[in-house]
Amino acid sequence: MGLRLGFYALIAIVGLLGSLGLGLFLPRSQHQAPPLSAAIAAPLAANGANSGGNNGSNTGGNNGTNSGGNNGGNGGGNGGGDNSSNGNGGGDNSSNGNSNGNGNGNGNGNGSGGGPAVAAAPASIGGGSGCAAAGRDTSIVSADGRITVHVFPTMARNVQVTIVLPVDPATVPVNPGQKVDGLLFQLQAADCGGGAISLLPAEVNLGIHYSDLDVAGLTESRFVIYHLDPADNTWKQELKQVADPTGNFVSATIQNTGYFVVAQAP
């Protein structure tokens, strides 16, 4: 009985040693492979650890530009832009990126060209002043809009024209007739760089508007523009003039400077 048990034990030991020895001498390729899910998960985890947060990138940008221009004037423009980018990636080997950018620009310009130039810098209450460039059509208008000196392109030199309004009646001879709408004023002329001019180098048009409020009882067709002649200090009618009662307007072609008045002729 004891011998039989020993024999069985010996056989078991030999079998165990045989299986262990066979395993040691088997090729590596014959070892049991790990489960497929584990084989896939391992490289994904490693790849995510190395590349997550790095693969997501983008750039965004824009630029804003604009320009301003003019015709005979000036203009300027400016524009700016900025850009930013950011990216993110996860450990599951996926990545995404987003970007944004913006730009803006603006420009402006201004200029003038064509038509008569108009100057209306105040010289006194209701008056005005402006420089008429040689060869250019220019209108100098009083601040109250009633008196306009139209300088034609035939003017061969730069001339500064100033309208002085009002004028103290005590500083001039008595009006030749009933004064219309307080229209007693003075025209002064000079080189644009300085130096008075007593006679304009070329004829200009003097246009005068009056109000209905101050003409009640008067005869508009008899309204006349008078000029104070400095030679004898007397009022004299301008020779080239036209009255427009319907438009409340009188005008004359003049070269004289000095004092003027609109009055009803006797």
C-alpha atoms as a printed R data frame, in Angstrom:
    type eleno elety resid chain resno       x       y       z
1   ATOM     1    CA   MET     A     1   0.000   0.000   0.000
2   ATOM     2    CA   GLY     A     2   2.742   2.436   0.933
3   ATOM     3    CA   LEU     A     3   4.704   1.554  -2.162
4   ATOM     4    CA   ARG     A     4   1.664   2.240  -4.381
5   ATOM     5    CA   LEU     A     5   1.173   5.720  -2.862
6   ATOM     6    CA   GLY     A     6   4.813   6.575  -3.381
7   ATOM     7    CA   PHE     A     7   4.610   5.455  -6.996
8   ATOM     8    CA   TYR     A     8   1.621   7.699  -7.662
9   ATOM     9    CA   ALA     A     9   3.368  10.663  -6.027
10  ATOM    10    CA   LEU     A    10   6.425  10.149  -8.164
11  ATOM    11    CA   ILE     A    11   4.350  10.105 -11.344
12  ATOM    12    CA   ALA     A    12   2.640  13.365 -10.346
13  ATOM    13    CA   ILE     A    13   5.966  15.092  -9.659
14  ATOM    14    CA   VAL     A    14   7.394  13.942 -12.999
15  ATOM    15    CA   GLY     A    15   4.289  15.197 -14.844
16  ATOM    16    CA   LEU     A    16   4.502  18.572 -13.151
17  ATOM    17    CA   LEU     A    17   8.189  18.948 -13.944
18  ATOM    18    CA   GLY     A    18   7.522  17.960 -17.546
19  ATOM    19    CA   SER     A    19   4.885  20.579 -18.052
20  ATOM    20    CA   LEU     A    20   7.056  23.275 -16.528
21  ATOM    21    CA   GLY     A    21  10.007  22.319 -18.624
22  ATOM    22    CA   LEU     A    22   7.959  22.310 -21.808
23  ATOM    23    CA   GLY     A    23   6.737  25.792 -21.077
24  ATOM    24    CA   LEU     A    24  10.248  27.052 -20.561
25  ATOM    25    CA   PHE     A    25  11.386  25.738 -23.929
26  ATOM    26    CA   LEU     A    26   8.372  26.874 -25.981
27  ATOM    27    CA   PRO     A    27   9.020  29.797 -28.488
28  ATOM    28    CA   ARG     A    28   7.866  33.312 -27.386
29  ATOM    29    CA   SER     A    29   5.358  33.421 -30.202
30  ATOM    30    CA   GLN     A    30   3.568  30.462 -28.713
31  ATOM    31    CA   HIS     A    31   2.926  32.181 -25.417
32  ATOM    32    CA   GLN     A    32  -0.690  33.065 -24.875
33  ATOM    33    CA   ALA     A    33  -1.446  36.563 -26.237
34  ATOM    34    CA   PRO     A    34  -3.143  39.059 -23.963
35  ATOM    35    CA   PRO     A    35  -6.823  39.853 -24.592
36  ATOM    36    CA   LEU     A    36  -7.490  42.028 -27.696
37  ATOM    37    CA   SER     A    37  -9.173  44.790 -25.696
38  ATOM    38    CA   ALA     A    38  -6.106  45.192 -23.521
39  ATOM    39    CA   ALA     A    39  -3.837  45.344 -26.586
40  ATOM    40    CA   ILE     A    40  -5.914  48.161 -28.088
41  ATOM    41    CA   ALA     A    41  -6.352  50.118 -24.868
42  ATOM    42    CA   ALA     A    42  -2.657  50.246 -24.071
43  ATOM    43    CA   PRO     A    43  -1.444  52.186 -27.153
44  ATOM    44    CA   LEU     A    44  -4.453  54.501 -27.023
45  ATOM    45    CA   ALA     A    45  -3.669  55.422 -23.464
46  ATOM    46    CA   ALA     A    46  -0.028  56.024 -24.268
47  ATOM    47    CA   ASN     A    47  -0.834  58.065 -27.348
48  ATOM    48    CA   GLY     A    48  -3.339  60.164 -25.468
49  ATOM    49    CA   ALA     A    49  -0.825  60.869 -22.770
50  ATOM    50    CA   ASN     A    50   1.707  62.081 -25.272
51  ATOM    51    CA   SER     A    51  -0.444  64.020 -27.727
52  ATOM    52    CA   GLY     A    52  -3.491  65.203 -25.832
53  ATOM    53    CA   GLY     A    53  -3.560  68.985 -25.594
54  ATOM    54    CA   ASN     A    54  -0.972  69.355 -28.313
55  ATOM    55    CA   ASN     A    55  -2.761  68.418 -31.511
56  ATOM    56    CA   GLY     A    56  -5.510  70.992 -31.304
57  ATOM    57    CA   SER     A    57  -4.340  74.271 -32.785
58  ATOM    58    CA   ASN     A    58  -5.641  76.884 -35.073
59  ATOM    59    CA   THR     A    59  -5.008  80.430 -35.875
60  ATOM    60    CA   GLY     A    60  -7.506  83.157 -36.370
61  ATOM    61    CA   GLY     A    61  -6.814  86.547 -37.676
62  ATOM    62    CA   ASN     A    62  -8.213  89.352 -39.585
63  ATOM    63    CA   ASN     A    63  -7.119  92.729 -40.459
64  ATOM    64    CA   GLY     A    64  -9.139  95.853 -40.811
65  ATOM    65    CA   THR     A    65  -8.150  98.363 -43.332
66  ATOM    66    CA   ASN     A    66  -9.835 101.337 -44.798
67  ATOM    67    CA   SER     A    67  -8.855 104.520 -46.456
68  ATOM    68    CA   GLY     A    68 -10.321 107.984 -46.748
69  ATOM    69    CA   GLY     A    69  -9.760 110.219 -49.662
70  ATOM    70    CA   ASN     A    70 -10.966 113.402 -51.095
71  ATOM    71    CA   ASN     A    71 -10.936 115.619 -54.048
72  ATOM    72    CA   GLY     A    72  -8.915 118.657 -53.261
73  ATOM    73    CA   GLY     A    73  -9.154 118.063 -49.556
74  ATOM    74    CA   ASN     A    74  -7.698 115.713 -47.134
75  ATOM    75    CA   GLY     A    75  -8.336 112.228 -45.893
76  ATOM    76    CA   GLY     A    76  -6.932 109.613 -43.655
77  ATOM    77    CA   GLY     A    77  -7.691 106.073 -42.581
78  ATOM    78    CA   ASN     A    78  -6.583 103.584 -40.031
79  ATOM    79    CA   GLY     A    79  -7.216  99.890 -39.352
80  ATOM    80    CA   GLY     A    80  -6.148  97.321 -36.829
81  ATOM    81    CA   GLY     A    81  -6.593  93.655 -36.318
82  ATOM    82    CA   ASP     A    82  -5.839  91.029 -33.765
83  ATOM    83    CA   ASN     A    83  -5.909  87.310 -33.743
84  ATOM    84    CA   SER     A    84  -5.889  84.568 -31.203
85  ATOM    85    CA   SER     A    85  -5.909  80.801 -31.249
86  ATOM    86    CA   ASN     A    86  -6.334  78.008 -28.809
87  ATOM    87    CA   GLY     A    87  -6.462  74.250 -29.014
88  ATOM    88    CA   ASN     A    88  -7.139  71.314 -26.776
89  ATOM    89    CA   GLY     A    89  -6.848  67.539 -27.053
90  ATOM    90    CA   GLY     A    90  -7.937  64.639 -24.934
91  ATOM    91    CA   GLY     A    91  -6.192  61.474 -23.902
92  ATOM    92    CA   ASP     A    92  -8.345  59.417 -26.253
93  ATOM    93    CA   ASN     A    93  -6.250  60.509 -29.232
94  ATOM    94    CA   SER     A    94  -8.855  63.079 -30.328
95  ATOM    95    CA   SER     A    95  -8.194  66.747 -30.641
96  ATOM    96    CA   ASN     A    96 -10.033  69.894 -31.553
97  ATOM    97    CA   GLY     A    97  -9.097  73.493 -32.094
98  ATOM    98    CA   ASN     A    98 -10.835  76.781 -32.299
99  ATOM    99    CA   SER     A    99  -9.770  80.234 -33.299
100 ATOM   100    CA   ASN     A   100 -11.093  83.685 -33.490
101 ATOM   101    CA   GLY     A   101  -9.906  86.910 -35.013
102 ATOM   102    CA   ASN     A   102 -11.202  90.312 -35.601
103 ATOM   103    CA   GLY     A   103 -10.148  93.464 -37.351
104 ATOM   104    CA   ASN     A   104 -11.475  96.871 -37.750
105 ATOM   105    CA   GLY     A   105 -10.670  99.909 -39.813
106 ATOM   106    CA   ASN     A   106 -12.036 103.269 -40.460
107 ATOM   107    CA   GLY     A   107 -11.243 106.107 -42.779
108 ATOM   108    CA   ASN     A   108 -12.476 109.465 -43.406
109 ATOM   109    CA   GLY     A   109 -11.907 112.113 -45.914
110 ATOM   110    CA   ASN     A   110 -13.283 115.342 -46.893
111 ATOM   111    CA   GLY     A   111 -12.715 117.795 -49.659
112 ATOM   112    CA   SER     A   112 -14.339 120.317 -51.799
113 ATOM   113    CA   GLY     A   113 -14.321 120.991 -55.445
114 ATOM   114    CA   GLY     A   114 -16.536 122.491 -58.054
115 ATOM   115    CA   GLY     A   115 -18.839 125.456 -57.718
116 ATOM   116    CA   PRO     A   116 -18.018 128.808 -56.208
117 ATOM   117    CA   ALA     A   117 -16.061 128.898 -52.988
118 ATOM   118    CA   VAL     A   118 -17.945 130.608 -50.193
119 ATOM   119    CA   ALA     A   119 -16.343 132.507 -47.333
120 ATOM   120    CA   ALA     A   120 -18.275 133.916 -44.395
121 ATOM   121    CA   ALA     A   121 -15.838 134.538 -41.578
122 ATOM   122    CA   PRO     A   122 -17.416 137.218 -39.368
123 ATOM   123    CA   ALA     A   123 -15.696 140.603 -39.573
124 ATOM   124    CA   SER     A   124 -18.279 142.284 -37.349
125 ATOM   125    CA   ILE     A   125 -21.819 141.624 -36.173
126 ATOM   126    CA   GLY     A   126 -23.538 140.527 -39.370
127 ATOM   127    CA   GLY     A   127 -20.401 141.086 -41.454
128 ATOM   128    CA   GLY     A   128 -18.114 138.638 -43.211
129 ATOM   129    CA   SER     A   129 -14.686 138.286 -44.772
130 ATOM   130    CA   GLY     A   130 -12.893 135.978 -47.211
131 ATOM   131    CA   CYS     A   131  -9.957 135.686 -49.583
132 ATOM   132    CA   ALA     A   132 -10.904 135.278 -53.245
133 ATOM   133    CA   ALA     A   133  -8.159 133.408 -55.097
134 ATOM   134    CA   ALA     A   134  -7.170 134.672 -58.536
135 ATOM   135    CA   GLY     A   135  -8.985 132.904 -61.361
136 ATOM   136    CA   ARG     A   136 -11.514 131.273 -59.040
137 ATOM   137    CA   ASP     A   137 -15.239 131.841 -58.678
138 ATOM   138    CA   THR     A   138 -15.767 132.945 -55.071
139 ATOM   139    CA   SER     A   139 -18.634 134.389 -53.011
140 ATOM   140    CA   ILE     A   140 -18.093 136.287 -49.765
141 ATOM   141    CA   VAL     A   141 -21.309 136.355 -47.740
142 ATOM   142    CA   SER     A   142 -22.212 138.397 -44.674
143 ATOM   143    CA   ALA     A   143 -23.015 136.453 -41.509
144 ATOM   144    CA   ASP     A   144 -26.686 137.444 -41.710
145 ATOM   145    CA   GLY     A   145 -26.849 136.278 -45.335
146 ATOM   146    CA   ARG     A   146 -28.165 139.570 -46.711
147 ATOM   147    CA   ILE     A   147 -25.052 140.786 -48.554
148 ATOM   148    CA   THR     A   148 -23.028 138.765 -51.091
149 ATOM   149    CA   VAL     A   149 -19.928 139.843 -52.998
150 ATOM   150    CA   HIS     A   150 -19.470 137.529 -55.983
151 ATOM   151    CA   VAL     A   151 -15.894 137.541 -57.303
152 ATOM   152    CA   PHE     A   152 -15.543 136.160 -60.831
153 ATOM   153    CA   PRO     A   153 -12.668 134.064 -62.230
154 ATOM   154    CA   THR     A   154 -11.590 137.138 -64.195
155 ATOM   155    CA   MET     A   155  -9.998 138.480 -60.980
156 ATOM   156    CA   ALA     A   156  -6.284 138.374 -61.771
157 ATOM   157    CA   ARG     A   157  -4.974 138.542 -58.191
158 ATOM   158    CA   ASN     A   158  -5.851 137.255 -54.766
159 ATOM   159    CA   VAL     A   159  -8.129 139.704 -52.999
160 ATOM   160    CA   GLN     A   160  -9.393 139.785 -49.424
161 ATOM   161    CA   VAL     A   161 -12.943 141.192 -49.283
162 ATOM   162    CA   THR     A   162 -14.480 142.246 -45.958
163 ATOM   163    CA   ILE     A   163 -18.087 143.251 -45.309
164 ATOM   164    CA   VAL     A   164 -18.487 145.509 -42.282
165 ATOM   165    CA   LEU     A   165 -22.033 145.561 -40.901
166 ATOM   166    CA   PRO     A   166 -23.559 147.499 -39.233
167 ATOM   167    CA   VAL     A   167 -22.082 150.961 -39.662
168 ATOM   168    CA   ASP     A   168 -22.811 153.851 -37.313
169 ATOM   169    CA   PRO     A   169 -24.914 156.365 -39.367
170 ATOM   170    CA   ALA     A   170 -23.206 159.224 -37.526
171 ATOM   171    CA   THR     A   171 -19.909 158.414 -39.272
172 ATOM   172    CA   VAL     A   172 -21.249 159.080 -42.807
173 ATOM   173    CA   PRO     A   173 -23.300 161.824 -44.515
174 ATOM   174    CA   VAL     A   174 -27.089 161.726 -44.248
175 ATOM   175    CA   ASN     A   175 -28.693 159.049 -46.393
176 ATOM   176    CA   PRO     A   176 -29.791 160.186 -49.880
177 ATOM   177    CA   GLY     A   177 -33.244 158.688 -49.275
178 ATOM   178    CA   GLN     A   178 -35.117 156.502 -46.805
179 ATOM   179    CA   LYS     A   179 -32.798 153.689 -45.810
180 ATOM   180    CA   VAL     A   180 -34.062 150.146 -46.450
181 ATOM   181    CA   ASP     A   181 -33.829 147.486 -43.737
182 ATOM   182    CA   GLY     A   182 -30.805 149.044 -42.014
183 ATOM   183    CA   LEU     A   183 -28.648 148.271 -45.058
184 ATOM   184    CA   LEU     A   184 -25.775 150.680 -44.446
185 ATOM   185    CA   PHE     A   185 -22.430 148.849 -44.679
186 ATOM   186    CA   GLN     A   186 -18.809 149.107 -45.729
187 ATOM   187    CA   LEU     A   187 -16.778 147.029 -48.184
188 ATOM   188    CA   GLN     A   188 -13.035 146.769 -47.619
189 ATOM   189    CA   ALA     A   189 -10.514 145.174 -49.996
190 ATOM   190    CA   ALA     A   190  -6.887 144.173 -49.548
191 ATOM   191    CA   ASP     A   191  -4.275 141.774 -50.825
192 ATOM   192    CA   CYS     A   192  -4.737 138.431 -49.100
193 ATOM   193    CA   GLY     A   193  -1.251 138.902 -47.671
194 ATOM   194    CA   GLY     A   194  -1.996 142.456 -46.501
195 ATOM   195    CA   GLY     A   195  -2.137 145.963 -47.986
196 ATOM   196    CA   ALA     A   196  -5.392 147.880 -48.595
197 ATOM   197    CA   ILE     A   197  -6.902 148.253 -52.084
198 ATOM   198    CA   SER     A   198  -9.148 151.232 -52.832
199 ATOM   199    CA   LEU     A   199 -10.323 150.001 -56.247
200 ATOM   200    CA   LEU     A   200 -10.887 146.332 -56.979
201 ATOM   201    CA   PRO     A   201  -8.678 144.968 -59.823
202 ATOM   202    CA   ALA     A   202 -11.798 143.709 -61.648
203 ATOM   203    CA   GLU     A   203 -15.547 144.126 -61.411
204 ATOM   204    CA   VAL     A   204 -17.548 142.058 -58.898
205 ATOM   205    CA   ASN     A   205 -21.240 141.623 -58.311
206 ATOM   206    CA   LEU     A   206 -22.811 143.072 -55.168
207 ATOM   207    CA   GLY     A   207 -26.130 141.404 -54.331
208 ATOM   208    CA   ILE     A   208 -28.347 142.565 -51.444
209 ATOM   209    CA   HIS     A   209 -31.490 140.987 -49.977
210 ATOM   210    CA   TYR     A   210 -33.906 142.922 -47.776
211 ATOM   211    CA   SER     A   211 -36.864 141.988 -45.618
212 ATOM   212    CA   ASP     A   212 -40.536 142.752 -46.219
213 ATOM   213    CA   LEU     A   213 -40.777 143.802 -42.584
214 ATOM   214    CA   ASP     A   214 -38.969 147.090 -43.236
215 ATOM   215    CA   VAL     A   215 -40.413 148.147 -46.581
216 ATOM   216    CA   ALA     A   216 -44.015 148.940 -45.671
217 ATOM   217    CA   GLY     A   217 -45.071 152.156 -47.415
218 ATOM   218    CA   LEU     A   218 -42.005 152.171 -49.679
219 ATOM   219    CA   THR     A   219 -41.809 151.653 -53.424
220 ATOM   220    CA   GLU     A   220 -39.517 148.715 -54.023
221 ATOM   221    CA   SER     A   221 -39.044 149.466 -57.690
222 ATOM   222    CA   ARG     A   222 -37.241 152.627 -56.611
223 ATOM   223    CA   PHE     A   223 -34.766 150.929 -54.296
224 ATOM   224    CA   VAL     A   224 -31.232 151.950 -55.246
225 ATOM   225    CA   ILE     A   225 -27.691 151.062 -54.169
226 ATOM   226    CA   TYR     A   226 -25.686 154.170 -53.367
227 ATOM   227    CA   HIS     A   227 -21.951 154.435 -52.952
228 ATOM   228    CA   LEU     A   228 -20.242 157.158 -50.910
229 ATOM   229    CA   ASP     A   229 -17.773 158.831 -53.239
230 ATOM   230    CA   PRO     A   230 -14.698 159.742 -51.156
231 ATOM   231    CA   ALA     A   231 -13.693 162.410 -53.682
232 ATOM   232    CA   ASP     A   232 -16.512 164.753 -52.619
233 ATOM   233    CA   ASN     A   233 -18.063 162.786 -49.738
234 ATOM   234    CA   THR     A   234 -21.446 162.490 -51.433
235 ATOM   235    CA   TRP     A   235 -23.750 159.533 -52.125
236 ATOM   236    CA   LYS     A   236 -23.961 158.453 -55.764
237 ATOM   237    CA   GLN     A   237 -25.972 155.738 -57.451
238 ATOM   238    CA   GLU     A   238 -24.098 152.768 -58.814
239 ATOM   239    CA   LEU     A   239 -24.457 152.844 -62.585
240 ATOM   240    CA   LYS     A   240 -24.820 149.111 -63.309
241 ATOM   241    CA   GLN     A   241 -27.616 147.915 -61.058
242 ATOM   242    CA   VAL     A   242 -30.899 146.036 -61.201
243 ATOM   243    CA   ALA     A   243 -33.858 145.885 -58.794
244 ATOM   244    CA   ASP     A   244 -35.967 142.756 -58.294
245 ATOM   245    CA   PRO     A   245 -38.961 143.744 -56.100
246 ATOM   246    CA   THR     A   246 -40.509 140.286 -56.376
247 ATOM   247    CA   GLY     A   247 -37.409 138.643 -54.954
248 ATOM   248    CA   ASN     A   248 -36.699 141.449 -52.428
249 ATOM   249    CA   PHE     A   249 -33.317 141.865 -54.065
250 ATOM   250    CA   VAL     A   250 -31.119 144.561 -55.611
251 ATOM   251    CA   SER     A   251 -27.718 144.069 -57.220
252 ATOM   252    CA   ALA     A   252 -24.981 146.069 -58.919
253 ATOM   253    CA   THR     A   253 -21.723 145.481 -60.751
254 ATOM   254    CA   ILE     A   254 -19.041 147.444 -58.913
255 ATOM   255    CA   GLN     A   255 -15.324 148.049 -58.580
256 ATOM   256    CA   ASN     A   256 -15.534 150.570 -55.770
257 ATOM   257    CA   THR     A   257 -14.882 149.867 -52.121
258 ATOM   258    CA   GLY     A   258 -16.015 151.992 -49.189
259 ATOM   259    CA   TYR     A   259 -19.511 152.759 -47.842
260 ATOM   260    CA   PHE     A   260 -22.767 151.596 -49.442
261 ATOM   261    CA   VAL     A   261 -26.417 152.030 -48.575
262 ATOM   262    CA   VAL     A   262 -29.725 150.755 -49.981
263 ATOM   263    CA   ALA     A   263 -32.293 153.550 -50.036
264 ATOM   264    CA   GLN     A   264 -35.437 154.564 -51.851
265 ATOM   265    CA   ALA     A   265 -34.559 157.080 -54.541
266 ATOM   266    CA   PRO     A   266 -36.357 160.465 -54.294
